[in-house]
């Protein structure tokens, strides 16, 4: 789907000329989350209005609740667990539909496309060009990987119930006694018998394919958007780290090579003025990154909080479903369990890049030739050193930082709750 290098990307004149940015726009357009009015580069997709998508997601969740209400006394937990899972999936998907209703989200996407994207910084130095090319390749590969991942995931999610129905002989002229059709999503539809009638089964299967496709778009669209933003902020942090570590000494400002005698000399008055201008530019650059990360945390805060709560709950349910270790349970839930844990690890590891890279800024600032500067510039360096003490992280709603540590806590807690629930079942 995507090649690492492409002539169109090389000749791009705007971030939206890049293929992976076009794909991000397509995914957000499919869930009506692209800021069309602010960017004015596309039009909304027909029949993909967020209000209809909200009704679709809410309808799946409410239908699942009605199904649980009418079957929880008849079916054991290990069979009805999938419906609990799809209810939680619908809650997350429905919330993600509403993300574009908030001004903060539209402002973050607009600012990223028009100001923050590394495309606008690529021509400043050779190093920034190299960082831009690396991030461009990384984003292209990641977006292609997610596209394949979603396609395979949605296909398998709907394929497994079909195979199970075929094994049970549900497509024979006479249905097996005591058997019902299995669906990827269970909910109660009025006036439609979709569990013992073939026509009803086909209708519900088509509905489920559409709903599962949309759910995949809700999850992958926002996840890809967050990942691309994080990759670019990571690139900005690498550029900032490089600028700090290559801050010219007095001798380098005079055209000599580093290591020549006289490196420890003080800056002259004119050189201090140049150093002050460079420090001001670095401080403003760091401030731009910090302000954008604050806006990003505010825009994606509720989404990420609900996302991690979902993984906490779904992890317990899926582990419990797989605990019987029989072929039917593993065939139905093992793939979904691996996929959801992979999504949790994927998002957490990507966001952890920010904290890891920003930790290096403290040493980078201290490695600057501050001892050669005058008092005013030393104060500026001290101010910058104070600002970089706190690592740059996504901290949704100011509750908890997103990263590997939070991911490990969720997985550990899921296993603990799983062992507790196992004793009751």
C-alpha positions as CSV (number, residue, x, y, z in Angstrom):
1,X,0.0,0.0,0.0
2,X,2.8,2.4,0.9
3,X,6.4,2.5,-0.2
4,X,9.1,3.9,2.0
5,X,10.2,6.4,-0.6
6,X,8.0,8.0,-3.2
7,X,8.6,10.8,-5.8
8,X,5.4,12.5,-4.7
9,X,6.6,12.7,-1.1
10,X,10.0,14.0,-2.2
11,X,8.4,16.8,-4.3
12,X,5.7,17.6,-1.7
13,X,5.0,21.3,-1.2
14,X,2.7,20.9,1.8
15,X,2.3,18.4,4.5
16,X,-1.0,17.2,3.0
17,X,0.8,16.3,-0.2
18,X,2.4,13.4,1.8
19,X,0.7,10.0,1.3
20,X,0.5,9.1,5.0
21,X,-1.0,12.5,5.8
22,X,-3.6,11.9,3.0
23,X,-4.4,8.5,4.6
24,X,-4.7,10.1,8.1
25,X,-7.1,12.6,6.5
26,X,-9.1,9.8,4.9
27,X,-9.4,7.9,8.1
28,X,-10.6,10.9,10.1
29,X,-13.0,11.9,7.3
30,X,-14.6,8.5,7.4
31,X,-15.5,9.2,11.0
32,X,-16.3,12.9,10.4
33,X,-13.4,14.1,12.5
34,X,-11.3,16.0,10.0
35,X,-11.5,19.8,10.5
36,X,-12.8,20.7,7.1
37,X,-13.7,24.3,7.8
38,X,-10.4,25.2,9.4
39,X,-8.1,23.5,6.8
40,X,-10.5,23.9,3.7
41,X,-8.7,21.0,1.9
42,X,-11.6,18.6,1.6
43,X,-15.3,18.1,2.0
44,X,-17.2,15.8,4.4
45,X,-17.9,12.3,3.2
46,X,-21.6,11.6,2.4
47,X,-23.5,9.5,4.8
48,X,-20.6,9.7,7.3
49,X,-22.0,12.5,9.5
50,X,-20.9,12.2,13.1
51,X,-24.5,12.4,14.4
52,X,-25.4,9.2,12.4
53,X,-22.3,7.5,13.5
54,X,-23.1,8.4,17.1
55,X,-26.5,6.9,16.8
56,X,-25.0,3.8,15.2
57,X,-22.5,3.3,18.1
58,X,-25.1,4.0,20.7
59,X,-27.5,1.7,19.0
60,X,-25.0,-1.2,19.1
61,X,-24.4,-0.6,22.8
62,X,-28.1,-0.3,23.7
63,X,-29.0,-3.4,21.6
64,X,-26.2,-5.3,23.4
65,X,-27.6,-4.3,26.8
66,X,-31.1,-5.5,25.8
67,X,-29.5,-8.8,24.7
68,X,-27.7,-9.2,28.0
69,X,-31.0,-8.4,29.8
70,X,-32.8,-11.2,28.0
71,X,-30.1,-13.8,28.1
72,X,-28.0,-13.3,31.2
73,X,-30.1,-15.9,33.1
74,X,-30.0,-18.4,30.2
75,X,-26.4,-18.2,29.0
76,X,-23.3,-18.7,31.1
77,X,-20.8,-15.8,31.5
78,X,-18.2,-17.5,29.3
79,X,-20.7,-17.3,26.4
80,X,-22.2,-13.9,27.0
81,X,-18.8,-12.3,27.7
82,X,-18.4,-11.4,24.1
83,X,-21.5,-9.2,24.3
84,X,-20.1,-7.4,27.4
85,X,-17.0,-6.8,25.3
86,X,-18.8,-5.4,22.3
87,X,-20.8,-3.1,24.7
88,X,-17.6,-1.6,26.0
89,X,-16.2,-1.4,22.4
90,X,-19.4,0.6,21.4
91,X,-18.9,2.9,24.4
92,X,-15.3,3.7,23.3
93,X,-16.3,4.1,19.7
94,X,-19.2,6.3,20.5
95,X,-17.0,8.6,22.6
96,X,-14.5,8.8,19.8
97,X,-17.2,10.0,17.4
98,X,-17.8,13.0,19.7
99,X,-14.1,14.0,19.9
100,X,-14.5,16.2,16.7
101,X,-17.4,18.1,18.4
102,X,-14.9,19.8,20.6
103,X,-13.0,22.9,19.6
104,X,-9.8,21.8,21.3
105,X,-9.5,18.7,19.0
106,X,-10.0,20.7,15.8
107,X,-7.4,23.3,16.9
108,X,-4.8,20.6,17.6
109,X,-5.2,19.0,14.2
110,X,-5.2,22.4,12.5
111,X,-2.1,23.6,14.3
112,X,-0.3,20.3,13.6
113,X,-1.0,20.5,9.9
114,X,-0.2,24.2,9.5
115,X,2.6,24.8,12.0
116,X,4.0,21.8,13.9
117,X,4.6,19.3,11.1
118,X,8.3,18.8,10.5
119,X,7.8,19.7,6.9
120,X,8.1,23.3,7.9
121,X,11.4,22.7,9.6
122,X,13.1,20.4,7.2
123,X,15.1,23.0,5.3
124,X,16.8,24.7,8.3
125,X,19.8,22.4,8.6
126,X,21.0,19.1,7.3
127,X,20.2,17.5,10.6
128,X,16.5,18.7,10.5
129,X,16.3,17.3,7.0
130,X,17.6,13.9,8.1
131,X,15.1,13.9,11.1
132,X,12.3,14.8,8.8
133,X,13.1,12.0,6.4
134,X,13.3,9.5,9.2
135,X,10.0,10.6,10.7
136,X,8.4,10.6,7.2
137,X,9.5,6.9,6.7
138,X,8.4,5.9,10.2
139,X,5.0,7.4,9.8
140,X,4.5,5.9,6.3
141,X,5.4,2.4,7.6
142,X,3.2,2.8,10.7
143,X,0.2,4.0,8.8
144,X,0.5,1.1,6.3
145,X,0.9,-1.3,9.2
146,X,-2.3,0.0,10.9
147,X,-4.2,-0.2,7.6
148,X,-3.3,-3.9,7.2
149,X,-3.9,-4.6,10.9
150,X,-7.4,-3.1,10.8
151,X,-8.3,-4.9,7.6
152,X,-7.2,-8.3,8.9
153,X,-8.8,-7.7,12.3
154,X,-12.2,-6.8,11.0
155,X,-12.1,-9.7,8.5
156,X,-11.2,-12.3,11.2
157,X,-13.7,-10.8,13.7
158,X,-16.5,-11.6,11.2
159,X,-15.0,-14.7,9.8
160,X,-14.8,-16.7,13.0
161,X,-18.6,-16.8,13.7
162,X,-19.2,-17.8,10.1
163,X,-16.8,-20.7,10.4
164,X,-18.3,-21.8,13.7
165,X,-21.8,-21.7,12.1
166,X,-20.5,-23.8,9.2
167,X,-19.0,-26.4,11.5
168,X,-22.3,-26.6,13.4
169,X,-24.2,-27.3,10.1
170,X,-26.3,-24.1,10.4
171,X,-26.3,-23.7,6.6
172,X,-28.0,-27.0,5.9
173,X,-31.6,-27.2,4.7
174,X,-32.6,-28.3,8.2
175,X,-31.1,-26.5,11.2
176,X,-29.6,-28.7,13.9
177,X,-31.9,-29.1,16.9
178,X,-31.0,-26.8,19.8
179,X,-28.5,-24.8,17.8
180,X,-28.6,-21.1,16.9
181,X,-26.6,-18.9,14.6
182,X,-23.5,-17.3,16.1
183,X,-22.8,-13.6,15.4
184,X,-19.8,-11.4,15.8
185,X,-22.0,-8.8,17.6
186,X,-25.0,-9.8,19.6
187,X,-28.0,-7.5,20.2
188,X,-31.7,-7.8,20.1
189,X,-33.4,-6.5,16.9
190,X,-37.1,-6.0,17.0
191,X,-39.2,-8.1,14.5
192,X,-36.1,-9.9,13.2
193,X,-35.3,-13.5,14.1
194,X,-31.6,-13.5,13.5
195,X,-30.7,-16.6,15.5
196,X,-32.8,-19.3,13.9
197,X,-33.8,-17.8,10.6
198,X,-31.3,-17.7,7.7
199,X,-32.6,-14.4,6.2
200,X,-32.5,-12.8,9.6
201,X,-28.9,-14.1,10.0
202,X,-27.8,-12.6,6.7
203,X,-29.4,-9.2,7.6
204,X,-27.7,-9.1,11.0
205,X,-24.3,-10.3,9.5
206,X,-24.4,-7.4,7.0
207,X,-25.2,-5.0,9.8
208,X,-22.4,-6.4,11.9
209,X,-19.8,-6.1,9.1
210,X,-20.7,-2.4,8.7
211,X,-20.6,-1.8,12.5
212,X,-17.3,-3.7,13.0
213,X,-15.8,-1.8,10.1
214,X,-16.8,1.5,11.6
215,X,-15.6,0.5,15.0
216,X,-12.2,-0.4,13.5
217,X,-12.2,3.1,11.9
218,X,-13.0,4.8,15.2
219,X,-10.2,3.0,17.0
220,X,-7.5,3.2,14.2
221,X,-8.3,6.7,13.0
222,X,-7.7,8.3,16.4
223,X,-4.8,6.0,17.3
224,X,-3.0,6.8,14.0
225,X,-3.7,10.5,14.5
226,X,-2.1,10.4,18.0
227,X,0.8,8.3,16.8
228,X,1.7,10.6,13.9
229,X,1.6,13.7,16.2
230,X,3.8,11.9,18.8
231,X,6.3,10.9,16.1
232,X,6.6,14.5,15.0
233,X,7.0,15.8,18.5
234,X,9.7,13.2,19.0
235,X,11.4,14.5,15.9
236,X,11.2,18.1,17.3
237,X,12.7,16.9,20.6
238,X,15.6,15.2,18.7
239,X,16.2,18.5,16.8
240,X,16.1,20.5,20.1
241,X,18.5,18.0,21.7
242,X,20.9,18.4,18.8
243,X,20.8,22.2,18.9
244,X,21.6,22.2,22.5
245,X,24.5,19.7,22.2
246,X,26.0,21.6,19.2
247,X,25.7,25.1,20.7
248,X,28.8,26.8,19.4
249,X,31.7,27.6,21.7
250,X,33.5,30.9,21.5
251,X,36.2,29.4,19.3
252,X,33.6,27.8,17.0
253,X,31.9,31.1,16.6
254,X,35.2,32.5,15.4
255,X,35.5,29.8,12.7
256,X,37.8,27.4,14.4
257,X,37.2,23.7,15.1
258,X,36.1,22.3,18.4
259,X,39.1,21.1,20.4
260,X,41.5,23.8,19.3
261,X,43.3,25.8,22.0
262,X,41.1,28.5,23.4
263,X,37.8,26.6,23.7
264,X,37.4,27.8,27.3
265,X,37.6,31.5,26.4
266,X,34.7,33.8,27.2
267,X,32.3,35.0,24.6
268,X,32.9,38.6,23.4
269,X,30.2,41.2,23.7
270,X,29.1,40.6,20.1
271,X,29.3,36.8,20.5
272,X,27.2,37.1,23.7
273,X,24.6,38.9,21.6
274,X,24.6,36.1,19.1
275,X,24.4,33.5,21.8
276,X,21.5,35.4,23.4
277,X,19.6,35.3,20.1
278,X,20.3,31.6,19.8
279,X,19.1,30.9,23.3
280,X,16.0,32.9,22.8
281,X,15.2,30.9,19.7
282,X,15.8,27.6,21.6
283,X,13.6,28.7,24.5
284,X,10.8,29.7,22.1
285,X,11.2,26.4,20.3
286,X,10.9,24.4,23.5
287,X,8.0,26.6,24.6
288,X,6.2,25.8,21.3
289,X,6.6,22.1,21.9
290,X,5.3,22.4,25.5
291,X,2.3,24.4,24.5
292,X,1.3,22.1,21.8
293,X,1.7,19.0,24.0
294,X,-0.5,20.7,26.6
295,X,-3.2,21.3,23.9
296,X,-2.8,17.7,22.7
297,X,-3.3,16.3,26.2
298,X,-6.4,18.4,26.7
299,X,-7.8,17.4,23.3
300,X,-7.2,13.7,23.6
301,X,-7.5,13.5,27.4
302,X,-11.0,12.0,27.8
303,X,-10.4,9.7,24.9
304,X,-7.2,8.2,26.3
305,X,-8.6,7.9,29.8
306,X,-11.6,6.0,28.6
307,X,-9.3,3.9,26.3
308,X,-7.2,2.8,29.2
309,X,-10.2,2.0,31.4
310,X,-11.5,-0.1,28.4
311,X,-8.3,-2.0,28.3
312,X,-8.5,-2.6,32.0
313,X,-12.0,-4.1,31.8
314,X,-11.6,-5.9,28.4
315,X,-8.3,-7.5,29.6
316,X,-10.1,-9.1,32.5
317,X,-13.0,-10.4,30.4
318,X,-10.8,-11.7,27.6
319,X,-8.5,-13.5,29.9
320,X,-11.4,-15.1,31.7
321,X,-12.9,-16.1,28.3
322,X,-9.7,-17.8,27.3
323,X,-9.1,-19.5,30.7
324,X,-11.1,-22.6,29.7
325,X,-8.4,-23.4,27.1
326,X,-10.8,-25.4,24.9
327,X,-10.5,-25.0,21.1
328,X,-13.8,-23.2,20.7
329,X,-13.0,-20.5,23.3
330,X,-9.4,-20.0,22.0
331,X,-10.7,-19.8,18.5
332,X,-13.2,-17.2,19.4
333,X,-11.3,-15.0,21.8
334,X,-7.5,-15.7,21.5
335,X,-7.0,-13.5,18.4
336,X,-9.1,-10.7,19.9
337,X,-7.2,-10.9,23.2
338,X,-3.8,-10.6,21.4
339,X,-5.1,-7.8,19.2
340,X,-6.4,-5.6,22.1
341,X,-3.3,-6.2,24.2
342,X,-1.2,-5.3,21.1
343,X,-3.1,-2.0,20.7
344,X,-2.5,-1.2,24.3
345,X,1.2,-1.9,24.0
346,X,1.4,-0.1,20.7
347,X,0.0,3.2,21.9
348,X,1.9,3.1,25.2
349,X,5.3,2.4,23.6
350,X,4.8,5.1,21.0
351,X,3.9,7.7,23.6
352,X,6.8,6.6,25.8
353,X,9.1,7.9,23.1
354,X,8.4,11.5,24.2
355,X,9.3,10.9,27.9
356,X,12.5,9.0,26.9
357,X,13.7,11.6,24.5
358,X,12.8,14.6,26.7
359,X,14.8,13.1,29.6
360,X,17.9,13.7,27.5
361,X,17.3,17.4,27.4
362,X,18.5,18.0,30.9
363,X,22.0,16.7,30.1
364,X,21.9,18.5,26.8
365,X,21.2,21.9,28.4
366,X,24.0,21.4,31.0
367,X,26.4,20.4,28.2
368,X,26.1,23.9,26.7
369,X,29.1,26.2,27.1
370,X,27.3,28.3,29.7
371,X,30.5,28.9,31.6
372,X,31.7,31.0,28.7
373,X,28.6,33.3,28.7
374,X,27.9,36.5,30.5
375,X,25.5,36.7,33.4
376,X,22.4,37.5,31.3
377,X,22.9,34.4,29.1
378,X,23.7,32.2,32.1
379,X,20.3,33.2,33.6
380,X,18.7,32.2,30.3
381,X,20.4,28.8,30.4
382,X,19.3,28.4,34.0
383,X,15.7,29.3,33.0
384,X,15.9,26.7,30.2
385,X,17.4,24.1,32.5
386,X,14.5,24.6,35.0
387,X,11.9,24.2,32.1
388,X,13.3,20.9,30.9
389,X,13.4,19.2,34.3
390,X,9.9,17.8,33.8
391,X,9.7,15.2,31.0
392,X,7.3,15.9,28.2
393,X,4.5,13.4,28.3
394,X,0.9,12.9,27.4
395,X,-1.0,13.4,30.6
396,X,-4.8,13.2,29.9
397,X,-6.9,15.2,32.2
398,X,-3.9,15.5,34.5
399,X,-4.6,12.1,36.0
400,X,-1.9,9.8,34.9
401,X,0.9,9.9,32.3
402,X,0.5,7.6,29.3
403,X,3.5,5.3,28.8
404,X,5.0,1.9,29.4
405,X,4.7,2.1,33.2
406,X,0.9,2.7,33.0
407,X,0.6,-0.1,30.4
408,X,2.4,-2.5,32.7
409,X,0.2,-1.5,35.6
410,X,-3.0,-2.2,33.5
411,X,-1.7,-5.6,32.3
412,X,-0.7,-6.6,35.9
413,X,-4.0,-5.4,37.3
414,X,-5.9,-7.3,34.5
415,X,-4.2,-10.5,35.5
416,X,-4.9,-9.9,39.2
417,X,-8.6,-9.3,38.6
418,X,-8.6,-12.3,36.2
419,X,-7.3,-14.6,38.9
420,X,-9.8,-13.2,41.4
421,X,-12.7,-13.7,39.0
422,X,-11.5,-17.2,38.1
423,X,-12.1,-18.3,41.7
424,X,-15.7,-17.3,41.5
425,X,-16.4,-19.0,38.1
